[in-house]
Amino acid sequence: MGSIALNRVEKWYGDAQVIKGVDLEIEDGEFIVFVGPSGCGKSTLLRMIGGLEDISRGTLTVDGRDATAEPPSKRGLAMVFQSYALYPHMSVRDNMGFPLKTAGAPKAEIAEKVNHAGDVLKLGPYLDRRPKDLSGGQRQRVAIGRCIVRDPTAFLFDEPLSNLDAALRVEMRYEIAKLHQNLGATMIYVTHDQVEAMTLADRIVVLEFGKIAQIGPPRELYERPANLFVAQFIGSPKMNILPCRTEGGRYALEGARGGAFSGDRPAAHVGVRPEHIALGAAGEGECDGVVDVVEYLGADSFVVVDCGNLGKLTVRTIGDTPAKPGETVGLIFDPARLSFFDEAGLRV
């Protein structure tokens, strides 16, 4: 079992409150990802769960047991850090077996568990090498293997891929996803990377200034953000947000046309994802603008359109695009994919 619950958890450093009453229930076997801007408290919250930071107020339960005041060694959790934290003078085998050795486990048990972890992580041929003889991705797998041998209640990952290059990040993201499928263990993962969060998580926890802004599956957060912060934080490029007025079943954009509105209370902003905008001739769609920049990425192109008082909107098109800088175009919104927000920034 690997269920974890936080009840009104707070963290204070003197007079500064960095975690502000977090309530969160994590089910056994769930993959939870903490995301948010730098300084929002995601790593601090993870370290509080792991016991590396004290909980100022509130309670932490692990498998129904109050673990608020327990030391890290008693919580049954294993943490993978941003740095590999491997012993350079030890072999891969000894690095992975070190937690069991310090706990006084028999040599036969250590060897069995290290060999099993090596098989799971495809490290069998490297068990007798030292960390300096491994690639960055292999070193990170050794750090994960050191956790696997302990058979923990849950795995805690603190931005484990941020030191790797782009190709290795893709490879290790796949390895971590497969590891979760194979072990079925509870995993809590901190990242600032949108792709890691969207592809790995069962549920994403979006943090803003020490509070939870929204919790939900990746698709829910992407398609139905609860507020303007989540709308513009989840997704790359971010959601386009435009000021609007609503009246009589329609929304109006300043100096532009607008369209139908089906909300039950007034909206002050309309949001539309870049892929939900089509380019048309001037006068078509909800508004017009002048193409400012075209970014060709191969499979996609991003077209940045200057719409005057409405700001600059990003449009995602498949493959290449005929749009050229300086050209006036119409922007056609998909009416089924719009998000509306009120004056306070909450979804209507």
N, C-alpha and C positions, 0 to 999 in steps of 0.2 A: 504494500500500500504506500502511496505517496501523496496524499492530500495535504494541502497547506492552506491555512486561513489567516488573514490579517483582519483585525478588528480595531478600527479607529486608531491606527498606528500613527504616531507622530515622532519626529526627530527634531531636537533643538540643539543648537550650538550657542550656548549663552542665551542671548535675547533673540537670536535669529532662528526662525522656524523654517526648515527646509523640506520636511515631509508633513503634510497638513491633513491628518485624519483620514488615512487610506483604509478603505474596506475592500477586501478582495478574497474570493474563494477560488482555489485552484484544485481541480479534480485530479484523482489518481490517473496517471498516464497522459495528462494533458501537456501540450507544448504551448507555453505562454511566452510572448515576446513583449518586453518593455521598450517603448520608443518615445522619443521626445527630443526637444532641442537641448543643446549643451546647457548644463546647470539646472535641468528640470528635476533632478533627484533620482533618475532611474538606477544609476550605479549605487547610490546610497541606499535605496530601497532594497536592492539585491543583497548588499552587504549586511543589512539589518536582518534579512531572512537567514543568511548564512552565519550570523553571529559575530561578524567582524566589526559591526557597529552596534552599539547599545540602542535599545528601543526606549525612547524617553517616556512615551505614554502609549497605552493600548496593549494589545496582546497578540502573540503569534502562537498558533497551534499547528503541530505536525502530526498527522494521523490521529487527530483528536486529543493529543497530549499538549499541555501548555508548555511551550518551549521558550517563552519570553526571556527567562533568566538563565537558560541553559548555556553552557559554553559551546563553542562550535563543535568540539569533539563528541558531544552528547546528542547532537541534533540529527545525525545520520545523513547529513547532506554533503555533497562533494562539489567543489568549485573549480572551474577552469578559468584562468585569468587571461588578460590580454597578452601579458608576457608569458612565455612558456614555463618559466620557473623550474627548469630541469637542472639536475646536478651534473656539471660538465665532466666530472671525473668518473661518473658511473655509466655503465652500459644502459641501453634501453631496457633490458630485462630488470636490472637493479633499480632503475628509476621507477618503473611501473610497480615493482614489488615492494618498494620502500615503505608505503603506508602499512602494509600487512606485517612487514618485518618489525617495525617499531611497535606494532600492537601485539607482538609475540606469537604470531601465527606460525604453525609448523611449516618446515621447508617444502614438504610435499604439497601442501595446500597452496602456498605461494606460487610454486612452479605451475600447478594446474590452472590457477586463476590468471596468471600472466600469459600462459600459452593460449588460453581461451580468449583473453582480451586482444592478444596479438593476432589471432585468427579473425576476430570480428573487425579489427581495424586494418587488416592486411599489412601487418607489421612483422609477420613471422620471419622473413629473411633478414630483418634488421635488428633482431633482439640483442645481438652481441656487439652492435656498433655503439659508438658514443654520440651524444647529441651533435657535436661539431661535424660529424659525417653525414648528417641528415639534411634534407631540404626543410624549408619553413613549414610546409604542410605536414611533413612527416613528424616534425617536432611537436606540432599542435596535436597530432593524433596520439603521440606518446603521452602528452599531458592529459588527454581525454582517457587514455588507457589506464593511467594512474588512478583515475576516478572510478572506472568500471570495475577494477579488481576489488574495490571496497563494497560493491553491491549496495550503493547508497539508496536512501529513500527518494532522493531527487537530485538532479544535476543542475548546477547554477553556472551559467556561462556569462562572463563579463566581457563583451566585445571581443570574442576569441579570434575573429578573422581580420581585425583592423590592421594588423602588421603584415598581412600577406598581399602579394600583388593581385591584379584583377583575375588572372587565370587561376591562381591557387584558391582565391576566394570562391570562385564558381565550383571548383572541385571539392573544397571542404564543405561548402553549403550542401552539396549532394551527399557527402559522407555523413554529415550530421543528421540530415533528413532520413537516410537509410538506417542510421544508428537508432533513431527514435522509433522507426517502424519495427526494427528487430528486437529492441529491448522492451519497448512499451513502457518506458520509465517516464516519470514526471520530469519535465525540463522547463527551466525559467531562463530566458535568454535576453540579454541587454544588447541593443545595437542602435546605431544612428542610421543604418543603411536601410532604405525603403525596400529594396529587393529582398534582403534577408528576412525582413519582417513579414512581407506579403507571402513569400514562398514557404517559409518554415512554420508559421504560427497556426495553431488551432484557433487561438484568440489573441488579439493584440490589445495591449493596455497602453493608451496614449496618455502621457503625463505632461502637465503644464504647470510650472511653478509649484511642484510638490503635491499637486492634486491630480486625480484621475479625470481627464477630459471626456473619455469614452472608452468602453470595453466592448469588444465584439469580434466576430470572425472577420478576416481581411476583406471579404466581399462586402459585408455590411458597412464597414467603415469607409470603404471606397465609394460605394453607391449611395449610402444614406448617412453622411456625416452629421453628427448631432449638433455641431456648431461651426462657426467660421474658422476657428483654430484648427480643428480636425480636418475640415475641408481643404485648407491650404497646406496642412502639414503632410497628410497622406496623399501620395500620388506624385509622380515626377514625369513631366512638368506638373506643377500644382494646378488646382482648379482655378479657373478664371472667375473672379468675383466682380459684379457690376452693380452700381447703385440703381435702384428702381423704385417706382411707385405703383401701388396696386389699387384698382377700383373697377367695380362692375365686371368681375370675371376676367380682367386683363391686367397685365403689367406693362408699364411704360418705362422706356429707357430715356435718359436725358438726351435730347437732340436726336433721338432715333425712334424706331418703330415699336419694338417690344412684341408681345404676343399674349396667348391665353394664360390665365392664372386660375387654378382650381383650389387654392388654399382656403382654410376656414378663418384665418386671421391675417391682418395686413403684413406685408413683407417689405423690407427696406433694401434687401440685396437679393440678386439672383446669381446662382453659381452654375457653371457649365464646364465639364471636362474638355480638354483640348481635342480628344477624339470624337466628341459629340458635336463638333462644329464642322460644317462643310463650307467650302469656298464657292461662291457664285459670282454672277455679274453684279456690278454696282446697282443698288436699288432692290436687290433680292434679299430675303431673309430679315433678320431682326435689326441689323445695323450695318453701316458701311465703314470702311477704314482703308488706310494706305499700308501696303506691305512694307515693313521696315527691314526685316532680316529673314533670310531663308537658311535654315540649318539642315543640311543633308546628312542623315545618319545611316544610309543604306536601306534597311528595311522600312524606315520611317523618315519623314521630313517634318521639321517643326517650322511653322510659318508664324512669325511675330507680326501682328497687324496693329498699327497705331490708329485707335478709334477716337482720338481727340479727348473730349471730356470724360469719356468712359475708360480711358487708360489703354494700355497695350495688352492685347489678347493673344494667347498662344493657340495655334491650331495644329493638330497632329494629322498628317495625311500619310497614306500608305505609299512607300517607295518614293520616287521622285515626284515633283510637282511643277506644273507650268508657271506657277506664280513667280513674279519677278519683283525685286525691290522697286518702290515708287509706283506700283500699279494700284489702282483703286478697285477694291473687291467688296462684295456683299458677304456677310457672315450669316449662315443659315443654321440655327440651333435645332437640335433634336428635342421637340417639346416633351417627350416622354422621359428625358434624362436630365431635366433641370432640377436644381435644388434651390429652395427659397429660405431666407433667413430674416428674422425680425430685427428691430433696432438694437436689441441686446446681443445679436449674433447667434440666436438659437434657431434651430430648424423649425419651420412652420409646416 
